[in-house]
Amino acid sequence: MRALLIDVTKCVGCGACVAACCEQNHLPLEESTELGPYRYTVVRKVRTRRGEVYYRRLCMHCVDPACASVCPVGALRKTAQGPVVYNPSVCMGCRYCLQACPFEVPRYEWNSLTPKLGKCSFCAERLASGGTTACAEACPTGATMCGERDELLKEARARIAAEPGKYLPRIYGEHEVGGTSVLYISHVPFSALGLPENLPHDPLPAYTHRALSQIPPLAGTASLILAGLWWLTNRKHEVARKESGRTEREGLR
Amino acid sequence: MTRLRMLFWRWVALAILAAGAYATIVRFTKGLGAATNLSDQMPWGLWIGFDVLCGVGLAAGGFTITMAVYILHLEKLRPIVRPAVLTAFLGYLLVIVALIYDLGRPWNIWRPTVMWNPRSVMFEVAWCVMLYTTVLAVEFSPLLFDRLGWRRASQRARAAMVPLAVAGFILSTMHQSSLGSLYLIVPTKLHPLWYSPLLPWLFWFSAVGAGLAMVIFESGMSARAFGRALELDVLEKLARAMAVLLGVFWFLRLWDLGHRGHLGAAFQFSGPQALYAAMFWLEALLMLGPAALALSDRIRLHPQRLFALACTVVAGFLLHRLNVSTTALAAGSRYFPSWMEVAVTLMLVTLGIAAFRFAVLHLAVFGPSPRVREAPEVKPALARYA
């Protein structure tokens, strides 16, 4: 499975990744620090105790994505290569994906009559033809690297081990919601980069699965119990009716 | 006086329909962004929170009463089966209309029938809405067939009532609980006082309890509107069941909060958390209060007091579902419905009431009720209050 490694210490905020992304996806290149239906990645600046820090945000391409699991028609799916891709032709526009995403990534064309979702596609076509993502290719400092997830995790660990004083001893995305295909290493707390720190290590779809998997056995048991109840109460009624009929007849005699 | 009041309500209804029609035009010519206050952070608002979550929940009286009569043979409840089924049927039709407003690409609403994703709760919801609306249509159909004089069709539909009641119970149980399951996937976004792994069970118990309150409310309203007697002997039984179900709902909720160590959040009355604690206890007051009072004969057997209890429970239920779907979400403070969202919701409620009235006037919804002659003194008492 392919992944991106984002090394926040190396980002200089040049915006080459944004320009490459907009060109690749035929999107207008406008000044913005917010993701949008026509903007799949952004570079932001944040002031910390370690000075000004630049970082980029984009879809995290979760290993077990909540958005794909909640889509009633399978318009979103995780491909074997890693990207989480969207197919607008079957989408009903229920927006459960927006609700479910723990990173608040998917954006919606609210002012369109045929609204679509906008989010990074991990350059799925480029990957499929053996290439790398447009953003990784454009990055002049190696702050965004594209590769196999296992190898990037090794690389990240090596960088942290080589300069333990510089990096925080953790890879964001290694375990969060079961792991993501976009990994961050940083010298400033991840919460400063707007990455949620309260995420469980279980994939979010597991929370739903625990409830949904109970349905078939429960529904089966319930139908049996209901049929039984119907038979019992029906019989009680019939017996009562017959008995009252008998006593009436006996009374007549 | 009465005529003046009628005139007033007719104008109110007209104003609502006009505002709703305007909002409809904006929604379908300019898009969701122009008509609603929804955003990427709050993708579901009033139309999902009220029209769908509350609408489906309050329609739970339909399957509850149907099951009680056809499966458990509680013959006493038979007079209220038809109005309860009618309420549920209209409720579900309105939910579908609301979904057409809310879905961004409503022409794809049929897609879940061919594009399967059984991992999705929304997929389950879609199937339950389709199948249970069909069940309700068949359960309702004899009224229409009788009116048209199609005796054969009517008999055939009536013969299917027992399996339909079983199917209705299963589908409704799945649907009611799945509305709660929708929120299982947002453990980090929903406030701990509302998030719970038990959400599916909590939604089921609150819906059945409030669904019975809704049957009481609807009986009271139609008794007044159509000059019928109130089935107090039946309704007081429903009130007892309602009290038990709401009791179970709150027991489960409090036990689960204690079990997971979040009960403390209910006592944070200072700082930004105070709103949540206040909402939590307001819900408890509006649902547990009436449940406790319903145990008293003096209150339960009194038409006006019973009606007031039912109204309070329905209000508490609405508050709970709106809290889950808006206030208690992390981005909830950034959302308040636009006037057009409110207008569409009010329009759908108004259309529902009008459709109910139309059905009662033209179909044998209440049937020939012998109770009209037996207990005529109940009617004016309620009329004054309601």
Chai-1 contact restraints between the chains, C-beta under 6 A:
chainA,res_idxA,chainB,res_idxB,connection_type,confidence,min_distance_angstrom,max_distance_angstrom,comment,restraint_id
A,A66,B,I185,contact,1.0,0.0,6.0,A-B,restraint_1
A,S69,B,R119,contact,1.0,0.0,6.0,A-B,restraint_2
A,V70,B,S120,contact,1.0,0.0,6.0,A-B,restraint_3
A,V70,B,I185,contact,1.0,0.0,6.0,A-B,restraint_4
A,C71,B,S120,contact,1.0,0.0,6.0,A-B,restraint_5
A,P72,B,P112,contact,1.0,0.0,6.0,A-B,restraint_6
A,P72,B,N117,contact,1.0,0.0,6.0,A-B,restraint_7
A,P72,B,S120,contact,1.0,0.0,6.0,A-B,restraint_8
A,P72,B,M122,contact,1.0,0.0,6.0,A-B,restraint_9
A,P72,B,F123,contact,1.0,0.0,6.0,A-B,restraint_10
A,P72,B,A126,contact,1.0,0.0,6.0,A-B,restraint_11
A,V73,B,R111,contact,1.0,0.0,6.0,A-B,restraint_12
A,V73,B,P112,contact,1.0,0.0,6.0,A-B,restraint_13
A,V73,B,M115,contact,1.0,0.0,6.0,A-B,restraint_14
A,G74,B,M115,contact,1.0,0.0,6.0,A-B,restraint_15
A,G74,B,N117,contact,1.0,0.0,6.0,A-B,restraint_16
A,V90,B,R111,contact,1.0,0.0,6.0,A-B,restraint_17
A,V90,B,M115,contact,1.0,0.0,6.0,A-B,restraint_18
A,C91,B,R105,contact,1.0,0.0,6.0,A-B,restraint_19
A,M92,B,L103,contact,1.0,0.0,6.0,A-B,restraint_20
A,M92,B,R105,contact,1.0,0.0,6.0,A-B,restraint_21
A,M92,B,N108,contact,1.0,0.0,6.0,A-B,restraint_22
A,M92,B,I109,contact,1.0,0.0,6.0,A-B,restraint_23
A,M92,B,R111,contact,1.0,0.0,6.0,A-B,restraint_24
A,G93,B,L103,contact,1.0,0.0,6.0,A-B,restraint_25
A,G93,B,G104,contact,1.0,0.0,6.0,A-B,restraint_26
A,G93,B,R105,contact,1.0,0.0,6.0,A-B,restraint_27
A,C94,B,L103,contact,1.0,0.0,6.0,A-B,restraint_28
A,C94,B,M122,contact,1.0,0.0,6.0,A-B,restraint_29
A,R95,B,P43,contact,1.0,0.0,6.0,A-B,restraint_30
A,Y96,B,M122,contact,1.0,0.0,6.0,A-B,restraint_31
A,L98,B,D40,contact,1.0,0.0,6.0,A-B,restraint_32
A,L98,B,P43,contact,1.0,0.0,6.0,A-B,restraint_33
A,Q99,B,P43,contact,1.0,0.0,6.0,A-B,restraint_34
A,Q99,B,W44,contact,1.0,0.0,6.0,A-B,restraint_35
A,A100,B,I185,contact,1.0,0.0,6.0,A-B,restraint_36
A,P102,B,T188,contact,1.0,0.0,6.0,A-B,restraint_37
A,R107,B,D40,contact,1.0,0.0,6.0,A-B,restraint_38
A,Y108,B,D40,contact,1.0,0.0,6.0,A-B,restraint_39
A,W110,B,L32,contact,1.0,0.0,6.0,A-B,restraint_40
A,W110,B,G33,contact,1.0,0.0,6.0,A-B,restraint_41
A,N111,B,G31,contact,1.0,0.0,6.0,A-B,restraint_42
A,N111,B,G33,contact,1.0,0.0,6.0,A-B,restraint_43
A,S112,B,G31,contact,1.0,0.0,6.0,A-B,restraint_44
A,L113,B,G31,contact,1.0,0.0,6.0,A-B,restraint_45
A,P115,B,G104,contact,1.0,0.0,6.0,A-B,restraint_46
A,N198,B,T188,contact,1.0,0.0,6.0,A-B,restraint_47
A,L204,B,I185,contact,1.0,0.0,6.0,A-B,restraint_48
A,Y207,B,L184,contact,1.0,0.0,6.0,A-B,restraint_49
A,Y207,B,I185,contact,1.0,0.0,6.0,A-B,restraint_50
A,T208,B,V121,contact,1.0,0.0,6.0,A-B,restraint_51
A,T208,B,L184,contact,1.0,0.0,6.0,A-B,restraint_52
A,T208,B,I185,contact,1.0,0.0,6.0,A-B,restraint_53
A,A211,B,S181,contact,1.0,0.0,6.0,A-B,restraint_54
A,A211,B,L184,contact,1.0,0.0,6.0,A-B,restraint_55
A,A211,B,P200,contact,1.0,0.0,6.0,A-B,restraint_56
A,A219,B,I170,contact,1.0,0.0,6.0,A-B,restraint_57
A,A222,B,I170,contact,1.0,0.0,6.0,A-B,restraint_58
A,S223,B,V166,contact,1.0,0.0,6.0,A-B,restraint_59
A,S223,B,I170,contact,1.0,0.0,6.0,A-B,restraint_60
A,L226,B,I71,contact,1.0,0.0,6.0,A-B,restraint_61
A,L226,B,V166,contact,1.0,0.0,6.0,A-B,restraint_62
A,L229,B,I71,contact,1.0,0.0,6.0,A-B,restraint_63
A,W230,B,I71,contact,1.0,0.0,6.0,A-B,restraint_64
A,T233,B,L72,contact,1.0,0.0,6.0,A-B,restraint_65
A,T233,B,H73,contact,1.0,0.0,6.0,A-B,restraint_66
A,H237,B,H73,contact,1.0,0.0,6.0,A-B,restraint_67
